[in-house]
């Protein structure tokens, strides 16, 4: 009788141990959310496969005019307090020419789930989902106010490198700081022999991502004694020009769509932030001279 009771007791103990082991191995473990995010700022470097400035959207404006928006820059700021903010800046072009600047803003809150970070707009709408953990680059399908669809974007902690697009201002003519004489010649213009001086006061060129350019050259005419310096200003003038530009490596060519047979040739710096060097005069038929342009 004692032996049988002992056997039953052992069987009960073994069964209890097995049941406990089974309970321990099959009990569900609550998934843990990804680590909380710290303060960080990300910059769009590539948008829809294009370096910035990148085409953001296009449409036909009233009158059948082609309207294009090019993204200049965008930043995505994540804050440790659970909020986020997205800022974007773009330029609008009509028929290839600059029309206006604009900006967009999104903001809201973020939460961490076991597999991703969810970014909701301030209205509660789930706007972005980013798979975790986050490394050295973010992949996001960003939305911008006033634009349809999404922009497949690569964001990094560093700003994108400068490119050639933008506004450039001449700061030297034949390696002499502006204002500088472009033409100096002696002649008799009705009141006796004098020296006539054509002075370049300033020049600006805009290189648009649409492949078009706009240029303004501000110059003045002076008189002085024969073979002498400029003494009397006669008038101030401005020459406007526009057309198409092209880059082949570092080589630049600008073909006027306004002044017949005016072509400007030159080169960009190997450093995108460096100067442009262009050979040109004031209007068509002028002898080209070496100008140096810097970002403005």
Secondary structure, 3 states (H helix, E strand, C coil): CHHHHHHHHHHHHHHHHHHHHHHHHHCCCCCCCCCCCCCEEEEEEEECCEECCEEEEEEEECCCEEEEEEEEEEEEEECCCCEEEEEEEEEEEECCEEEEEEEEEEEEEEEECCCEEEEEECCCCEEEEEECCCCCEEEEEECCCCCCCCEEEEEECCCCCCCCCEEEEEEEECCEECCEEEEEEEEECCCCEEEEEEEEEEEEEEECCCCEEEEEEEEEEEEECCCCCCCEEEEEEEEEEEEEEEEECCEEEEEECCCCCCEEEEECCCCCCCCEEEEECCCCCCCCEEEEEEEC
